[in-house]
Structures are given as structure tokens and as C-alpha cells.
Amino acid sequence: MSRNTYRSSPARLQPVFKTALGQAFAGDSLELLPRLVPPHSVDLIMTSPPYGLIRNKDYGHARCVPADQYVEWFRPFARLFKRLLKPTGSLVIDIGGSWVPGMPTRSLYHYELLVTLVRHEGFYLAQEFYWWNPSKLPTPAEWVTVRRIRVKDAVNCIWWLSSTPWPKASNRRVLQPYSSSMEDLLKKGYEARRRPSGHDISGNFIRNNRRSIPANLLAIANTESNSRYLRYCRLRGLPIHPSRFPSALPEFFIRMLTNRGDLVLDPFAGSCVTGEVSERMGRRWICVDVVAQYVEGARGRFLPTQRPKGKRPIYYRIPHADSLRGEEKDEDLLPDDGGRFAKEQRGRARVD
Ligand SMILES: C[S@@+](CC[C@H](N)C(=O)[O-])C[C@H]1O[C@@H](n2cnc3c(N)ncnc32)[C@H](O)[C@@H]1O
């Protein structure tokens, strides 16, 4: 495939394809979204923008965003996103770090982006997350495998931002099974006492709630096979997107931050993983990518597949995470006030 095939496409207001719940567009998000999406209509923007790169990577505009110009490049998108989000909505940005060219030191561009979004673009930092990808390769080779003076860079930052301090959210949607040590503790019982940290661990701590609240470190190996998508692209000679995120990543945030029927937007959609997960989870979605062939390839994610009878697909593979599969009927509606008046929210109607 020649480099020319990856050229940006002119914005088209017609979707490249549609599904029951979503639409995928080709074009520059800055140009398309103001014409496609009404203000204050989006519940979640879940996205992985091009990273600030020291070398050119072969996907779309990413080639044009050196780390030292990144923040200025992003700011018009930030303003647009702010305008499109509902006051209860969230913007979740998955962003990888970068090295300073020719030096074993790190760029600060993704932290600068965060500071700018909060200090100058009116976003709130709801929480920072870290995505640890244990299957990351040891790069850059010069520092990691040749001189052996740095370690693998295997963690992406995930900035969860919001338009107000109270985006709708519930960690009840993303609970995890207990660790084996917690299971042991529950079996053996716990003697209430003061910890070395000074915290008083009372008998309540040991109550069996069946699940634990996850931490802001998401361990997800990016080893998903995506065979349906890959096969589709190969058969049609379409480029396979080189930096797809694993579906468990958007799934975590879509679960935690949206209700069924809500609108999820991915303005740097690549192969439309966000769209695929949203569709499966009953959320409406819009995906846009500036490289038309990536969007063409993404169509392969939505073709009907034949599943062996009786087998449920396995989704949400964050280790130790609980998909709440089969319990979705019991999902509480997310509080529109972001939990601000949590006490009054008790006893609200349930979803479905
Ligand atoms: C890191 S990739 C996203 C990959 C995606 N999360 C996936 O799993 O397939 C970033 C994408 O942003 C796209 N992009 C860059 N500038 C854009 C723009 N102005 N409008 C729309 N898409 C853009 C690139 O073509 C690239 O596919």
C-alpha cells in the first residue's frame, strides 16, 4: 500500500456507513462535526487522538502533529468538544507519551495538554486514569534495548475531563471480582484494628459486597485478535489501522459514563472500535476519521457474524474486571447531577 492511500479525505456529510445505532463519517472532525452534531447533545466523547510523535507514523494527520506543536493543534478541537458535550457529559482522551528527539528524556506534551484543557479551555479533570498495556514493545530501542538505560514505556494516560465538576457517572457499573487475598480475608474474618497508616479498619470493611471498586489503573493487554475486522480489510486491500485501542478500554468508560440510548462520539475514530462497542452496548454513536480508507475498513466490524449456538461473546477483558454480564437489567440510571445530591438519588428507577 503506498503512502498516498492514507491521504486525508475531503469532509463528506453523508456517512460512509450506518448501523442500527450509529454512523461513521470520513473527513476532518473540525469541519464535519459542527455541521453534523447539535450543540450540547453528546454524552461521551471517547477518543484516542493522534499522539505527539517524534517520528512520522503512517496514519492520517498524525504525521503533522509534532509533540511541541500538539497543544496548539488540539485547542480548536477542545473548544468544539466543549460545545458539543451536554453539561452532564464527559470527554475521555487516551494519549500516549513521547520522547524528546535524540534524548533519553520524555516530552511533557500530554501533561501540557491536560493543563491547557483545564486552565484555559474550561474543562474539569474528573479523574486521571492510566492504561497499562503489558504487551507493549520495548521502544525506543536506542534507550531501552541497546543502551539499556530506560525501561519499556507501557502506560498511556487517560484524561477523563468534564464540562462541569459533576458529569454523570457510576462506579457501580464497572465493579470487579474480589482479589484472592480479599476472598481469603472474607473466609477467615478480620480483626478490627488500627492500621500502621492510622486508618481504623472497622468490622464494616469486611462486609462481603461481592465486588470491589476498581482503581484508576486499567491493565489491558492490547492483544485482541479483531479477526473479523482484519479479514475484511485484507480481503478488500484496505489499510489495517496501526494503532487501535482494545475494546475493553472504551467499554470501561462507556459503561461507567453513559446510559443505554445515550450518544457517544469518537472524533478520531480510526477503525471505529468506539462505535463497535457502543453498538453492542445499546448506545447511539458517531465516528469520524480523516482517512476514508480507515472508515471503509471499519465497516468490517459491523458485519453480522455467526456465533456457535449457546456461546456468548466474551467482552470486557480487563483482568479481574466484572462485566456485570447478565445483570444489566439492574443497572441504576446514572445520576444527572453527577452524584452531587447523592442521598436524594437513592431509590431511583432502574434502567431497562
Ligand atoms: C490513534 S488513532 C485512533 C485509533 C482508534 N482509537 C482505533 O482504535 O482504531 C487517531 C486517528 O485520528 C485520525 N485523525 C487525525 N486528525 C484527524 C482529524 N482532524 N479529523 C478526524 N480524524 C483525524 C487519524 O487518521 C487516526 O486514524
The ligand as an SDF file (V2000), in Angstrom:
LIG
                    3D

 27 29  0  0  0  0  0  0  0  0999 V2000
   -4.7600    6.9700   17.4910 C   0  0  0  0  0  0  0  0  0  0  0  0
   -5.7160    6.8750   16.0280 S   0  0  0  0  0  0  0  0  0  0  0  0
   -7.2870    6.3010   16.6390 C   0  0  0  0  0  0  0  0  0  0  0  0
   -7.3950    4.8000   16.6400 C   0  0  0  0  0  0  0  0  0  0  0  0
   -8.7340    4.2980   17.1190 C   0  0  0  0  0  0  0  0  0  0  0  0
   -8.9420    4.5630   18.5350 N   0  0  0  0  0  0  0  0  0  0  0  0
   -8.8700    2.8020   16.8870 C   0  0  0  0  0  0  0  0  0  0  0  0
   -8.9010    2.0510   17.8660 O   0  0  0  0  0  0  0  0  0  0  0  0
   -8.9150    2.3790   15.7230 O   0  0  0  0  0  0  0  0  0  0  0  0
   -6.0340    8.5620   15.6680 C   0  0  0  0  0  0  0  0  0  0  0  0
   -6.8350    8.7730   14.3830 C   0  0  0  0  0  0  0  0  0  0  0  0
   -7.1360   10.1680   14.2620 O   0  0  0  0  0  0  0  0  0  0  0  0
   -7.3100   10.4240   12.8730 C   0  0  0  0  0  0  0  0  0  0  0  0
   -7.2880   11.8930   12.6840 N   0  0  0  0  0  0  0  0  0  0  0  0
   -6.2390   12.7400   12.7500 C   0  0  0  0  0  0  0  0  0  0  0  0
   -6.6500   14.0040   12.5520 N   0  0  0  0  0  0  0  0  0  0  0  0
   -7.9870   13.9740   12.3680 C   0  0  0  0  0  0  0  0  0  0  0  0
   -8.9890   14.9610   12.1160 C   0  0  0  0  0  0  0  0  0  0  0  0
   -8.6790   16.2610   12.0190 N   0  0  0  0  0  0  0  0  0  0  0  0
  -10.2910   14.5610   11.9820 N   0  0  0  0  0  0  0  0  0  0  0  0
  -10.6220   13.2600   12.0720 C   0  0  0  0  0  0  0  0  0  0  0  0
   -9.7060   12.2700   12.2920 N   0  0  0  0  0  0  0  0  0  0  0  0
   -8.4120   12.6130   12.4460 C   0  0  0  0  0  0  0  0  0  0  0  0
   -6.1610    9.6620   12.2310 C   0  0  0  0  0  0  0  0  0  0  0  0
   -6.4330    9.3990   10.8660 O   0  0  0  0  0  0  0  0  0  0  0  0
   -6.1230    8.3950   13.1100 C   0  0  0  0  0  0  0  0  0  0  0  0
   -6.8160    7.3300   12.4880 O   0  0  0  0  0  0  0  0  0  0  0  0
  1  2  1  0
  2  3  1  0
  2 10  1  0
  3  4  1  0
  4  5  1  0
  5  6  1  0
  5  7  1  0
  7  8  2  0
  7  9  1  0
 10 11  1  0
 11 12  1  0
 11 26  1  0
 12 13  1  0
 13 14  1  0
 13 24  1  0
 14 15  1  0
 14 23  1  0
 15 16  2  0
 16 17  1  0
 17 18  1  0
 17 23  2  0
 18 19  1  0
 18 20  2  0
 20 21  1  0
 21 22  2  0
 22 23  1  0
 24 25  1  0
 24 26  1  0
 26 27  1  0
M  CHG  2   2   1   9  -1
M  END
$$$$
